[in-house]
Amino acid sequence: SEEGETATVNSTDDVVFLFVKHSGTSDGSTSTTATLNIHLSGGTATGSASGDIILKPGECFFARLGHTRIDAINGDSSAGTVQAQVFAICDDGGI
């Protein structure tokens, strides 16, 4: 967005760069051993599906992506709540 404007996100926007970091906590201070599972093609992020990205506490994942719609990216934890940092560069309306 232009400086000073608020960006809006639509399900048809493409994510062209994604960074995710598992904080190792469930709330910013309580440690967790749960994994953070990410799936980039619309499937459920179970941690056991083909193509799942699995982050252990303290790990991160980043990638330049091609034609990956924002509504196709799913995440879930193996148990309970996981706090994560997520940064994305999106292309408005798709590539």
Beta strands, then each sheet from edge to edge (+ up, - down):
strand 1: 14-22
strand 2: 36-39
strand 3: 53-55
strand 4: 60-69
strand 5: 74-77
strand 6: 84-91
sheet 1: 4+ 1- 6+
sheet 2: 3+ 2- 5+
end
